[in-house]
Each structure stands twice: as C-alpha cells, then as structure tokens.
Amino acid sequence: MRRLSVFAALLVLLSLVVLQRQAATSGLDKPATRIVVPSLAADVSAQAQTRGYRMGWFLQPPEPTVASILKTMPEAAKHSDAVLIQREVPWARILAGTPMETILVEDYDGLMAYLRGTGFHVSFLVDPLDGLDRTRESNETRAAGRTLNDPALRALHEQWVELLVARYQPDFFGCASEINSLAARGDPVLFANIRDMCNRLAPLVRSLSPVTKFFVSFQVDEAWGRVTILPSAVDHFALSRTFDIDVLGLSSYPSFFFNNPSEIPADYFTKLKEASGKPVLIAEGGWSSAPPGKTESPATLAVQAEFYERFFSVLDAADPVLVIMLLFADLNLNAWLAVAPPASEPERALPFALMGLVTSDLKPKPALAVWDARFKLPFAGQ
C-alpha cells in the first residue's frame, strides 16, 4: 500500500470498532445455506478438479454501517469460505490504559463468533505500517507520537499479537504487510526492527497456536520492478528468505501495471515462491472494473472477468494455501467519505473502490462467475 494512489492497496478506511461492538450484541442470525451462482466460466483451468486453498476477501463492507456488514457477509459466504481481518494495533486505547483483554472482549469476541458461526475460516494480519504508505508506521502509532523503533512499544505490539493469537487461534497470522516495500524505500532501522520483531514472534505464535501458519506479505508488482517510478536496489527475492515464516504472502494489483490480463507472466507468483522456499498465499489483490483513466463499462467489466481467468491460471502454478482478494463488494466511497476522519485519506482508495466482484448494492459482475467456477470445486486442502 502506497502514498501514491496508483499503488495504494486499501486497508480499512475507518475503524470498525463501533460496528463490531454493535454486531456482538445484535442477535445476528446465521445466513441461509450456501448456494453457488451458476458459472459462465466452467472451463477456467479445466485441469483443476479440486482446490487446495480456501477463498475469500478482506473484512470490508461497502458502507461503514452495521446494516452493511449484516447484509454483505451472508452474501459473501455464498461465494467464499475465508476472511482476513487486517488491522493496526489499537494504540489509542492501549496507550490510554485500556487493558488489552478488554479490547479483545469488546471489539473481537462478538465479531469472531459471528464470522465463524457464518462458516468463515478467519485469519489475521496485525499491520505495523500505514496501509496507504508502506514507508511509514501505522496511523495510530504516528498519531500517538510513538515509533516501533522504541523497544518498549515493540514489547506492547508483541504482547497484543500473543493475546490475539492465543485467544482466537486463526488459520493464518500475518506480522507485516508488503514489508519488502519498507525495505526498498523506507527507514532501514524501522525495517530491521520490524523484521526482527516478526522473527521473534514466529516461534511464539507456533507455540501459542499450533494450528496457525505464520506469514508476512510481499508486494509482487514492486518485487518484479513494475513500479518503475519507485526504483530500488533491494533484491526483493533474496529478501524473502530473511523471515522466519511458514508461508509467504503475496500482494498484487496487476490492473495498475498491465494493459491486459494476458500480459501477466506465467511465473508472476512462482518466482517469489521459489526464491523464498516457502508455500505461498494470496494476501490481497484485485483488478478494478474501472482501471485508472477509464470509466466502468461492459468492456471494462469483461476485462475484469478476463483477469480472474488469467489469475487462476497463474495461481495454479504457485499452488497457494489460501487466496484472499481485496473486496467482495465495491465500496460506496461517498458513504465512507461522509464519516472517515481526514487522517485516513479515504480519497486514496478511489482506484480500489471498484475491485469488488459485486457492486456496492451486491449485484454480481461478470467476474463473479469466473470466481464461482473455481470456488465450487471441492476443497481438498488442510
């Protein structure tokens, strides 16, 4: 995720803390039994008879309301079996003296019960960096005037991770997102401290939750040098071997770097897998149905569907263990802009707002049929 809007992968624009608290006490009902939308692309990767990975999206509703969450998540459950919760450490509350256990009870217990009751397998990524600029620390860290270069703050960060993992036993746990971008263009001291923190946390996570796979994510497009306006001497592929991880996460937004999905190299994901020597998961990504400089139209919607056809073909070569894309539903940015604080810079999310496979009012786009053709295959992973 970048300061530049064309390289800004959307985190969560507005904290869902209040929404989670309300959802925890809303008497949430389980959705109807999962159904599969008839596929218009049954020939996608004809050789695939099963899928070895769960599939899903970020926990991100079209609008910042409880009603939007409750409407969206049951619909998403018809097309997915996994969700990723990617958040910063809640520094404002922790530094104000709120016990971490209290925050988990108030902000996560009800949400986790709802998601798992709906049938989702849940993974976490606790992000130490700004979701819109990977060269700087998280919003709440900066707002507090603190830094993870301070050993005392790193100790609190690690404590939060340990409590989160022990309490919820997630399928996968991420310690940093697009961390290679910080190494390439950010403070080298901060990168070293975060890398070392992740490597300290890895054995602790495995001990606290043996079912959890530990990962960091790398920005694939930058590793390949596609971001020519941000040159770096860092060897991103060698860098992937410096982390104590079970899985390497991959983040990629090809619609910013390729005119046509067919241009995506066949080894776009396998090169980092081979370099790291680890299995891979897709930690985020997508293709906008209105790429920069274009207006959404039947033609651009068709190209988004073509991307998913190409995506699954490239994906098969990498044999991932999890696939998480950015958005199930498009964002209603007007609704977010009405409530998001200026510091969140929600306008930078504009290039990503139409990466959903359904519209903000949950009407399917053509790409959903391609996704469903893969999702309906029997899950054969662990």
For each residue, the residues with C-beta under 8 A, 3 or more apart:
1: 7 8 9 10 11 129 130 131 132 133 134 177 178
2: 5 6 7 8 9 132 133 134 181 230
3: 7 8 132 133 135 348
4: 7 8 229 230
5: 2 8 347 348 350 351
6: 2 256 292 351
7: 1 2 3 4 221 222 227 230 253 256
8: 1 2 3 4 5 131 132 133 348 349 351 352
9: 1 2 131 178 251 253 284 326 352
10: 1 13 58 60 131 326 327 331 349 352
11: 1 86 88 127 131 132
12: 15 16 58 59 60 86 87 131
13: 10 64 331 336 340 344 346 349
14: 64 336 339 340 341 344 346
15: 12 18
16: 12 19 20 59 64 69
17: 20 21 90 106 107
18: 15 21 22
19: 16 22 23 64 65 66 69
20: 16 17 23 24 106 107 108 110 111
21: 17 18 24 25 106 107 110
22: 18 19 25 26 66
23: 19 20 26 28 66 69 70 110 111 114
24: 20 21 106 109 110 111 113 114
25: 21 22 110
26: 22 23 66 70
27:
28: 23 70 114 117
29:
30: 74 117 118
31: 73 74 75 77 78 118
32: 35 74
33:
34: 77 78 119
35: 32 78
36: 39 78 79 372 375 376
37: 78 79 364 368 369 372
38: 369 372
39: 36 42 369 370 372 373 376
40: 366 369 370 373
41: 44 305 308 309 369 370 373
42: 39 373
43: 46 373
44: 41 48 308 309 312 313 370 373 374
45: 48 312 313 316 374
46: 43
47: 316
48: 44 45 51 312 316 374 377
49: 377 378
50: 377 378 379 380
51: 48 55 374 375 377 378 379 380 381
52: 319 320 321 379 380 381
53: 281 320 321 322 323 379 381
54: 80 81 82 121 171 322 323 379 381
55: 51 80 81 82 323 324 371 374 375
56: 76 80 81 82 83 84 120 121 323 324 325 328
57: 60 76 80 83 84 324 325 326 327 328
58: 10 12 83 84 85 86 284 324 325 326 327
59: 12 16 83 84 85 86 115
60: 10 12 57 326 327 328 331
61: 64 65 68 69 71 72 73 329
62: 68 72 329 330 331 332 335 356 360 361 362
63: 67 68 332 335 336 360
64: 13 14 16 19 61 68 335 336 339 340
65: 19 61 68 69 335
66: 19 22 23 26 69 70
67: 63 70 71
68: 61 62 63 64 65 71 72
69: 16 19 23 61 65 66 72 73
70: 23 26 28 66 67 73 74
71: 61 67 68 74 75 362
72: 61 62 68 69 75 76 328 329 362
73: 31 61 69 70 76 77 114 115 118
74: 30 31 32 70 71 77 78 118
75: 31 71 72 78 79 328 329 358 362
76: 56 57 72 73 79 80 83 328 329
77: 31 34 73 74 80 81 118 119 120
78: 31 34 35 36 37 74 75
79: 36 37 75 76 328 357 368 371 372 375
80: 54 55 56 57 76 77 83 120 328 375
81: 54 55 56 77 119 120 121 375 379
82: 54 55 56 120 121 122 123 171 322 323 324
83: 56 57 58 59 76 80 115 120 121 122 123 324
84: 56 57 58 59 122 123 124 125 172 174 283 284 324
85: 58 59 111 122 123 124 125
86: 11 12 58 59 124 125 127 131 174 177 284
87: 12 90 124 125 126 127
88: 11 91 126 127 128 131 138 139 140 141
89: 94 126 128 138 140 141 156 157 160
90: 17 87 93 94 103 107 140 160
91: 88 94 95 138 140 141 143 144 146
92: 95 96 140 143 144
93: 90 96 98 103
94: 89 90 91 97 98 100 103 156 160
95: 91 92 144 146
96: 92 93
97: 94
98: 93 94 102 103
99: 102 103
100: 94 103 104 159 160 163
101: 104 105 163
102: 98 99 105 106
103: 90 93 94 98 99 100 106 107 108
104: 100 101 107 108 109 163 164 167
105: 101 102 108 109
106: 17 20 21 24 102 103 109
107: 17 20 21 90 103 104 111
108: 20 103 104 105 111 112 164 167 168
109: 24 104 105 106 112 113
110: 20 21 23 24 25 113 114
111: 20 23 24 85 107 108 114 115
112: 108 109 115 116 122 168
113: 24 109 110 116 117
114: 23 24 28 73 110 111 117 118
115: 59 73 83 111 112 118 120 122
116: 112 113 119 120 122
117: 28 30 113 114
118: 30 31 73 74 77 114 115
119: 34 77 81 116
120: 56 77 80 81 82 83 115 116
121: 54 56 81 82 83 171
122: 82 83 84 85 112 115 116 168 170 171
123: 82 83 84 85 170 171 172 173 174 322 324
124: 84 85 86 87 164 165 168 170 172 173 174
125: 84 85 86 87 173 174 175 177 217 249 283
126: 87 88 89 157 160 161 164 173 174 175
127: 11 86 87 88 131 138 174 176 177
128: 88 89 137 138 141 148 157 175 176 194 197
129: 1 133 134 136 137 138 176 177 178 179 182 194
130: 1 133 134 136 137 138 139 142
131: 1 8 9 10 11 12 86 88 127 138 139 177
132: 1 2 3 8 11 345 348
133: 1 2 3 8 129 130 136
134: 1 2 129 130 177 178 179 181 182 185 186 219
135: 3 181 182 185 186 187
136: 129 130 133 142 186
137: 128 129 130 141 142 147 148 190
138: 88 89 91 127 128 129 130 131 141 142
139: 88 130 131 142 143 343 344
140: 88 89 90 91 92 143 144
141: 88 89 91 128 137 138 144 146 147 148 153
142: 130 136 137 138 139 145 146
143: 91 92 139 140 343
144: 91 92 95 140 141
145: 142
146: 91 95 141 142 150 153
147: 137 141 150 153 190
148: 128 137 141 153 154 157 190 193 194 197
149: 187 189 190 193
150: 146 147 153 154
151: 154 155
152: 155 156
153: 141 146 147 148 150 156 157
154: 148 150 151 157 158 193 197
155: 151 152 158 159
156: 89 94 152 153 159 160
157: 89 126 128 148 153 154 160 161 197
158: 154 155 161 162 197 200 201 204
159: 100 155 156 162 163
160: 89 90 94 100 126 156 157 163 164
161: 126 157 158 164 165 173 175 201 204 205
162: 158 159 165 166 201 204 205 208
163: 100 101 104 159 160 166 167
164: 104 108 124 126 160 161 167 168
165: 124 161 162 168 169 170 173 204 205 208 209 212
166: 162 163 169 208 209
167: 104 108 163 164
168: 108 112 122 124 164 165
169: 165 166 209 211 212
170: 122 123 124 165 173 209 212
171: 54 82 121 122 123 211 212 213 322
172: 84 123 124 212 213 214 215 247 281 322
173: 123 124 125 126 161 165 170 205 209 212 213 214 215
174: 84 86 123 124 125 126 127 177 215 216 217 249 283
175: 125 126 128 161 197 198 201 202 214 215 216
176: 127 128 129 179 182 194 198 216 217
177: 1 86 125 127 129 131 134 174 216 217 249 251 283 284
178: 1 9 129 134 181 182 217 218 219 222 251
179: 129 134 176 182 183 191 194 195 198 216 217 218 243
180: 183 184 218 219 222 223 234 236 239 240
181: 2 134 135 178 184 185 186 219 222
182: 129 134 135 176 178 179 185 186 187 190 191 194
183: 179 180 186 188 191 195 234 236 239
184: 180 181 222 230 232 234 236
185: 134 135 181 182 230 232
186: 134 135 136 181 182 183 190 191
187: 135 149 182 190 191
188: 183 191 192
189: 149 192 193
190: 137 147 148 149 182 186 187 193 194
191: 179 182 183 186 187 188 194 195
192: 188 189 195 196
193: 148 149 154 189 190 196 197
194: 128 129 148 176 179 182 190 191 197 198
195: 179 183 191 192 198 199 242 243
196: 192 193 199 200
197: 128 148 154 157 158 175 193 194 200 201
198: 175 176 179 194 195 201 202 216 243 244 245
199: 195 196 202 243 244
200: 158 196 197 203 204
201: 158 161 162 175 197 198 204 205 214
202: 175 198 199 205 206 214 243 244 245 246
203: 200 206 207 244
204: 158 161 162 165 200 201 207 208
205: 161 162 165 173 201 202 208 209 212 214
206: 202 203 209 210 212 214 246
207: 203 204 210
208: 162 165 166 204 205 212
209: 165 166 169 170 173 205 206 212
210: 206 207
211: 169 171
212: 165 169 170 171 172 173 205 206 208 209
213: 171 172 173 246 247 321
214: 172 173 175 201 202 205 206 244 245 246 247
215: 172 173 174 175 245 246 247 248 249 281 283
216: 174 175 176 177 179 198 243 245 248 249
217: 125 174 176 177 178 179 248 249 250 251 283 284
218: 178 179 180 223 236 239 240 248 249 250 251 272
219: 134 178 180 181 222 223 251 252
220: 223 224 250 251 252 268 269 272
221: 7 224 226 227 252 253 254 256 257
222: 7 178 180 181 184 219 225 226 227 230 232 236
223: 180 218 219 220 236 237 271 272
224: 220 221 265 268 271
225: 222 228 231
226: 221 222 257
227: 7 221 222 230 257
228: 225 231
229: 4
230: 2 4 7 184 185 222 227
231: 225 228
232: 184 185 222
233:
234: 180 183 184 239
235: 238 239
236: 180 183 184 218 222 223 239 240 272
237: 223 240 271 272 275 276
238: 235 241 242 275
239: 180 183 218 234 235 236 242
240: 180 218 236 237 243 248 272 275 276 278
241: 238 275 276 277
242: 195 238 239
243: 179 195 198 199 202 216 240 248
244: 198 199 202 203 214
245: 198 202 214 215 216 248 276 278
246: 202 206 213 214 215 278 279
247: 172 213 214 215 278 279 280 281 321 322
248: 215 216 217 218 240 243 245 272 273 276 278 279 280 281
249: 125 174 177 215 216 217 218 280 281 282 283
250: 217 218 220 269 272 280 281 282 283 285 318 320
251: 9 177 178 217 218 219 220 282 283 284 285
252: 219 220 221 268 269 282 285
253: 7 9 221 256 257 285 286 287 352
254: 221 257 258 261 264 268 285 287 307
255: 258 286 287 288 291 304 307 355
256: 6 7 221 253 291 292 351
257: 221 226 227 253 254
258: 254 255 261 263 264
259: 263
260: 263 303 306
261: 254 258 264 287 303 306 307 309 310 311
262: 306 310
263: 258 259 260
264: 254 258 261 268 310 311 314
265: 224 268 314
266: 270 313 314 317
267: 270 271 317
268: 220 224 252 254 264 265 271 314
269: 220 250 252 272 273 280 282 314 315 317 318 320
270: 266 267 273 274 317 318
271: 223 224 237 267 268 274 275
272: 218 220 223 236 237 240 248 250 269 275 276 280
273: 248 269 270 276 278 279 280 318
274: 270 271 277
275: 237 238 240 241 271 272
276: 237 240 241 245 248 272 273 280
277: 241 274
278: 240 245 246 247 248 273
279: 246 247 248 273 319 320 321
280: 247 248 249 250 269 272 273 276 318 319 320 321
281: 53 172 215 247 248 249 250 320 321 322 323 324
282: 249 250 251 252 269 285 315 320 322 323 324 325
283: 84 125 174 177 215 217 249 250 251 324
284: 9 58 84 86 177 217 251 324 325 326
285: 250 251 252 253 254 282 325 326
286: 253 255 325 326 327 352 355
287: 253 254 255 261 291 303 304 307 308 311 355 367
288: 255 291 292 304 351 352 353 354 355
289: 296 300 301 303 304 330 354 355 356 365 367
290: 294 295 296 300 354
291: 255 256 287 288 294 300 303 351
292: 6 256 288 351
293:
294: 290 291 297 300
295: 290 300
296: 289 290 300 301 354
297: 294 300 301
298: 301 302
299: 302 303
300: 289 290 291 294 295 296 297 303 304
301: 289 296 297 298 304 305 365 366 367
302: 298 299 305 306 366
303: 260 261 287 289 291 299 300 306 307
304: 255 287 288 289 300 301 307 308 365 366 367
305: 41 301 302 308 309 365 366 367 369 370
306: 260 261 262 302 303 309 310
307: 254 255 261 287 303 304 310 311 367
308: 41 44 287 304 305 311 312 367 370 371
309: 41 44 261 305 306 312 313 370
310: 261 262 264 306 307 313 314
311: 261 264 287 307 308 314 315
312: 44 45 48 308 309 315 316 370 374
313: 44 45 266 309 310 316 317
314: 264 265 266 268 269 310 311 317 318
315: 269 282 311 312 318 320 323
316: 45 47 48 312 313 319
317: 266 267 269 270 313 314
318: 250 269 270 273 280 314 315
319: 52 279 280 316
320: 52 53 250 269 279 280 281 282 315 323
321: 52 53 213 247 279 280 281 381
322: 53 54 82 123 171 172 247 281 282
323: 53 54 55 56 82 281 282 315 320
324: 55 56 57 58 82 83 84 123 281 282 283 284
325: 56 57 58 282 284 285 286 328 355
326: 9 10 57 58 60 284 285 286 352 355
327: 10 57 58 60 286 330 331 352 355 356 357
328: 56 57 60 72 75 76 79 80 325 356 357 358
329: 61 62 72 75 76 356 357 358 359 360 362
330: 62 289 327 353 354 355 356 358 359 360
331: 10 13 60 62 327 336 349 352 353 354 356 360
332: 62 63 335 336 360
333: 336 337 346 347 349 350 353
334: 337 338
335: 62 63 64 65 332 338 339
336: 13 14 63 64 331 332 333 339 340 346 349
337: 333 334 340 346 347
338: 334 335
339: 14 64 335 336
340: 13 14 64 336 337 344 346
341: 14 344
342: 345
343: 139 143
344: 13 14 139 340 341
345: 132 342 348
346: 13 14 333 336 337 340 349
347: 5 333 337 350
348: 3 5 8 132 345
349: 8 10 13 331 333 336 346 352 353
350: 5 333 347 353
351: 5 6 8 256 288 291 292
352: 8 9 10 253 286 288 326 327 331 349 355
353: 288 330 331 333 349 350
354: 288 289 290 296 330 331
355: 255 286 287 288 289 325 326 327 330 352
356: 62 289 327 328 329 330 331 359 360 365
357: 79 327 328 329 364 365 367 368 371
358: 75 328 329 330 362 363 364 365 368
359: 329 330 356 362 363 365
360: 62 63 329 330 331 332 356
361: 62
362: 62 71 72 75 329 358 359
363: 358 359
364: 37 357 358 368 369
365: 289 301 304 305 356 357 358 359 368
366: 40 301 302 304 305 369 370
367: 287 289 301 304 305 307 308 357 370 371
368: 37 79 357 358 364 365 371 372
369: 37 38 39 40 41 305 364 366 372 373
370: 39 40 41 44 305 308 309 312 366 367 373 374
371: 55 79 308 357 367 368 374 375
372: 36 37 38 39 79 368 369 375 376
373: 39 40 41 42 43 44 369 370 376
374: 44 45 48 51 55 312 370 371 377
375: 36 51 55 79 80 81 371 372
376: 36 39 372 373
377: 48 49 50 51 374
378: 49 50 51
379: 50 51 52 53 54 81
380: 50 51 52
381: 51 52 53 54 321
382:
